[in-house]
Amino acid sequence: MPSTAVILAILTAFSMAGGQMLFKLGAASVQGNSTLELLVSFVRNPFLVGAAFLYALTIVVWVFVLRILPLSLAYPLTALSYVIVPVLSYLFLQEKISWQTAVGAALIIAGVIVTHARGA
């Protein structure tokens, strides 16, 4: 059975992917020509504020994970976000998943499995 730290590291990958989805949803409505206008637009955008909050929470969880797992074992688990984002984009944004993306995702999953088996 995976340790709590491994589960939290995988949760970190999901949180990172969720943050990317929120960034994508919020990006279309960012407006402004100056730094101040862009900042105000960001702060008024619930998707972007949610993404920033989610990333802040993810950092806290990640620091906890790093207290327990070696970085060489923990970090490859975050690569799962590269698999999760296309799946979420397909499900919620109706984006297509190319065969190249699917093969790349399979290779990432295989790499995570190999890395984790090495560190177990």
C-alpha positions as CSV (number, residue, x, y, z in Angstrom):
1,M,0.0,0.0,0.0
2,P,1.4,3.4,-0.9
3,S,2.5,5.7,1.9
4,T,0.7,8.8,2.9
5,A,3.5,10.9,1.4
6,V,3.2,9.1,-2.0
7,I,-0.6,9.7,-2.0
8,L,0.0,13.3,-1.2
9,A,2.6,13.6,-4.0
10,I,0.0,12.2,-6.4
11,L,-2.5,14.7,-5.0
12,T,0.0,17.4,-5.7
13,A,0.0,16.4,-9.4
14,F,-3.8,16.6,-9.4
15,S,-3.7,20.0,-7.7
16,M,-1.2,21.3,-10.2
17,A,-3.4,20.0,-13.1
18,G,-6.5,21.6,-11.5
19,G,-4.6,24.9,-11.2
20,Q,-3.7,24.8,-14.9
21,M,-7.4,24.2,-15.7
22,L,-8.4,27.2,-13.6
23,F,-5.6,29.3,-15.3
24,K,-7.0,28.3,-18.7
25,L,-10.5,29.2,-17.7
26,G,-9.5,32.6,-16.3
27,A,-7.0,33.5,-19.0
28,A,-9.6,34.6,-21.6
29,S,-11.0,37.4,-19.5
30,V,-7.7,39.0,-18.4
31,Q,-7.7,42.5,-19.8
32,G,-5.5,45.6,-19.5
33,N,-2.6,47.4,-21.0
34,S,-0.7,48.3,-17.9
35,T,0.6,46.2,-15.0
36,L,-1.9,47.7,-12.7
37,E,-4.8,47.0,-15.0
38,L,-3.6,43.4,-15.5
39,L,-3.3,43.0,-11.7
40,V,-6.8,44.3,-11.1
41,S,-8.2,42.1,-13.8
42,F,-6.4,39.1,-12.2
43,V,-7.7,39.8,-8.7
44,R,-11.2,40.2,-9.9
45,N,-11.1,36.9,-11.8
46,P,-12.4,34.0,-9.6
47,F,-10.7,31.4,-11.7
48,L,-7.3,33.0,-11.4
49,V,-7.7,33.7,-7.7
50,G,-8.8,30.1,-7.2
51,A,-5.7,28.9,-9.2
52,A,-3.4,31.0,-7.1
53,F,-5.0,29.7,-3.9
54,L,-4.8,26.1,-5.1
55,Y,-1.1,26.5,-6.0
56,A,-0.4,28.0,-2.5
57,L,-2.1,25.0,-0.9
58,T,-0.2,22.7,-3.2
59,I,3.1,24.2,-2.0
60,V,2.1,23.4,1.6
61,V,1.3,19.8,0.8
62,W,4.5,19.5,-1.3
63,V,6.7,20.7,1.5
64,F,5.1,18.1,3.8
65,V,5.8,15.4,1.1
66,L,9.5,16.5,0.8
67,R,9.9,16.1,4.6
68,I,9.2,12.4,4.1
69,L,10.2,11.3,0.6
70,P,13.5,11.8,-1.2
71,L,13.1,14.4,-3.9
72,S,14.3,11.8,-6.5
73,L,11.2,9.7,-5.7
74,A,8.7,12.5,-5.0
75,Y,9.3,14.7,-8.0
76,P,8.7,12.1,-10.7
77,L,5.2,11.7,-9.3
78,T,4.4,15.3,-10.2
79,A,5.0,14.4,-13.8
80,L,1.6,12.8,-13.7
81,S,0.2,16.3,-14.0
82,Y,1.3,16.1,-17.7
83,V,-1.1,13.2,-18.0
84,I,-3.9,14.6,-16.0
85,V,-4.1,18.0,-17.8
86,P,-4.9,16.6,-21.2
87,V,-7.5,14.3,-19.7
88,L,-9.2,17.2,-17.8
89,S,-8.9,19.3,-20.9
90,Y,-10.7,16.6,-22.9
91,L,-13.4,16.2,-20.3
92,F,-14.1,19.8,-19.4
93,L,-12.8,21.9,-22.3
94,Q,-13.7,19.5,-25.2
95,E,-10.1,19.6,-26.4
96,K,-8.9,16.7,-28.5
97,I,-6.2,14.2,-27.4
98,S,-3.9,13.3,-30.2
99,W,-2.3,9.9,-30.5
100,Q,1.1,11.6,-29.8
101,T,-0.2,13.0,-26.5
102,A,-1.6,9.6,-25.6
103,V,1.7,7.8,-26.3
104,G,3.6,10.5,-24.4
105,A,1.2,10.1,-21.4
106,A,1.8,6.3,-21.5
107,L,5.6,6.9,-21.5
108,I,5.3,9.3,-18.6
109,I,3.2,6.8,-16.6
110,A,5.8,4.1,-17.4
111,G,8.6,6.4,-16.3
112,V,6.8,7.1,-13.0
113,I,6.3,3.4,-12.4
114,V,9.9,2.6,-13.1
115,T,11.2,5.5,-11.0
116,H,8.9,4.5,-8.1
117,A,9.9,0.9,-8.3
118,R,13.5,1.9,-8.1
119,G,12.8,4.0,-5.0
120,A,10.6,1.5,-3.2
